[in-house]
Amino acid sequence: MTLMPPTPSHEPSKRDRLKPVELVGFAAILAIFAGLISLMSTRQIELALIFAGGAFIVTLVLLALLGMGMKPNDLEKRDIDAQDRDDAGGGH
């Protein structure tokens, strides 16, 4: 008996697929800003890289927390319900 993987009935839109890239890009821009500000004020590259890395990580964590705290609208609720019904039929 061969099991075929379930075919997804919901294809994410281009906007849905690019959302993580937008969030990481936003975090990178804020990290570059923090790194440049610290580089201009201290003139130490190592310290600027530390500040940039810290700003990148903190921004990613805050964006993730804000994203989890958002309440889905009616369209998203219907989409989640439809995906749950599809998964109930042939999931693991």
Secondary structure, DSSP 8 states (H G I E B T S, - for coil): --------S----HHHHHHHHHHHHHHHHHHHHHHHHHHHHH--HHHHHHHHHHHHHHHHHHHHHHHHHS---HHHHHHHHHHHHHHHHH--
